[in-house]
Amino acid sequence: MVERGSDQKRITKILNKVEVLGNRLPDPAVIFLLALISVWVMSALLSSVEFGALDPRSNTAISVENLLTGAALADFLSRMVTIFTGFAPLGVVLVAMLGVGVAEHSGFINAGIKRMLDITPAKLLTPGVILVAIVSHTATDAGYVLVIPLAGIVFYGVGRHPLAGIAAAFAGVSGGFSANFVPSAIDPLLQGFTQTSARLLDPAIQVNPLNNWLFTSVSSVLIVAIGWYLTDKVIEPKLKDTKVDGDPEEIPQIHPLNDRENRALKIASLVMLAGIALLVAVLVPGNSPLRAPDGELASFAAPIMGSIVPLIFLLFIIPGTVYGYMAGTFSCSRDVINAMSKAMQGMSYYIVMAFFCALFIDAFSKSNLGTLLAVQGATLLKAMNLPSMVTIVGIIFLTAFVNLFVGSASAKWALLGPIFVPMLMQLGISPDLTQAAYRVGDSGSNIITPLMPYFPLVVVYCQRYVKNAGIGTLLSLMLPYSITILIAWTLFMLAYWGLGIPLGLQSSYVYPAM
């Protein structure tokens, strides 16, 4: 018992050091600005170097583009506004928060959480939050703008530290990005790149969109277990001395419901359920306008997948408004607009960070430095000619490293897939297993890279409760999840492989026994 307590103190001490060092970093917006300048300088220094690496997407030589030429700087200035306004996470966050803000400031969300807490056993709160976070992948970015902030509210409402709830949900949404019971749009998206890559070696191969479904489903249990243990045994003990000192007006308060609020909650909930039922009714017909031309729902070609955020907006603003009028928190349309305005006020800091983040990501992509990093790393791994098992582990950790610099899962796989998939097929390893290994590596490091577009948003969620929370605060919370998920998930994959359990609806290739 003494040894266990000593280990806990040692872990807490290390994480506190990470927090202190991390919080000494400049403001996130300044970090993105410095990163932008660094990309400019590196692009100028490396633009004349011939690396000999080929872009697998076009089979042309990769060259670094100099971003400090007069023409490049003029182009940058002319596109600055559109780079910012075209930054995908910005629109996702702001539109969703308009609807969620009305539901929150009317009291609808707090009332719903209060009712949920009344029926949820306290011991199951953590795994419940993580499970909901994992399932939220089905709705693309909904987890970042909805589940993570709600987790903070839920934990705070039961007297637990809100940052622990935010960390648990972030671990489920992003750290377990490739773990899900429910197929989502990311499955056919990655499958498309995998099949194209596999056909470089076998033009007739067919890869099923659900080729990893069984593995990702079973992995969900692993992620919930890891998140549950770390949240309750590591993260919350670390946070015991972290005071919640946010503005009381900005911290959602959960109070007992009176009769009027109970009635308003019932009717608003029925309105929300009616909206969901209407959506399902529209989706059911095979010729639904929300389906893809081939009738698929879980496809990026399906309008429903591009409508998730607007649907979140509607499914919260309508019942939120109904609740507000019935509960007495809204008396006129001006109150609804004021609720939206308050929601946007809370996003002002994120908007500033998003501006510099968008400029950096655009420059990093345009310079080809990210492409060069991914391809050179994959080429090095291929040249090492390691045993199959070691190669799989290498792919996982190389992907995790590249993910610190290139955030998009599809963009990375478009670069790495044409190298990894044919290479491992020649070793007898299925494209399905290679893709699964990539997904493990891609998920594990999502939660520790400040360059991930939603990382600054989660910092903002933390600052709602702890004013001086910064990058270091979030890094110290997420580092245990990231390390544990990467190691445990890798070992789990090796065991899964060794037992010969199917990954899902796989291609005609089979992977060999270990």
Secondary structure as GFF3:
##gff-version 3
##sequence-region A 1 514
A	DSSP	alpha_helix	2	23	.	.	.	ID=ss1
A	DSSP	alpha_helix	28	46	.	.	.	ID=ss2
A	DSSP	beta_strand	54	55	.	.	.	ID=ss3
A	DSSP	beta_strand	60	61	.	.	.	ID=ss4
A	DSSP	alpha_helix	70	85	.	.	.	ID=ss5
A	DSSP	alpha_helix	88	106	.	.	.	ID=ss6
A	DSSP	alpha_helix	108	119	.	.	.	ID=ss7
A	DSSP	three_ten_helix	122	124	.	.	.	ID=ss8
A	DSSP	alpha_helix	125	135	.	.	.	ID=ss9
A	DSSP	three_ten_helix	136	139	.	.	.	ID=ss10
A	DSSP	alpha_helix	142	142	.	.	.	ID=ss11
A	DSSP	pi_helix	143	147	.	.	.	ID=ss12
A	DSSP	alpha_helix	148	157	.	.	.	ID=ss13
A	DSSP	alpha_helix	162	170	.	.	.	ID=ss14
A	DSSP	pi_helix	171	175	.	.	.	ID=ss15
A	DSSP	alpha_helix	186	198	.	.	.	ID=ss16
A	DSSP	alpha_helix	213	230	.	.	.	ID=ss17
A	DSSP	pi_helix	231	235	.	.	.	ID=ss18
A	DSSP	alpha_helix	236	239	.	.	.	ID=ss19
A	DSSP	alpha_helix	259	283	.	.	.	ID=ss20
A	DSSP	three_ten_helix	303	306	.	.	.	ID=ss21
A	DSSP	alpha_helix	308	327	.	.	.	ID=ss22
A	DSSP	alpha_helix	333	345	.	.	.	ID=ss23
A	DSSP	alpha_helix	348	367	.	.	.	ID=ss24
A	DSSP	alpha_helix	369	384	.	.	.	ID=ss25
A	DSSP	alpha_helix	388	402	.	.	.	ID=ss26
A	DSSP	alpha_helix	409	425	.	.	.	ID=ss27
A	DSSP	alpha_helix	431	444	.	.	.	ID=ss28
A	DSSP	three_ten_helix	446	448	.	.	.	ID=ss29
A	DSSP	alpha_helix	455	463	.	.	.	ID=ss30
A	DSSP	alpha_helix	471	499	.	.	.	ID=ss31
###
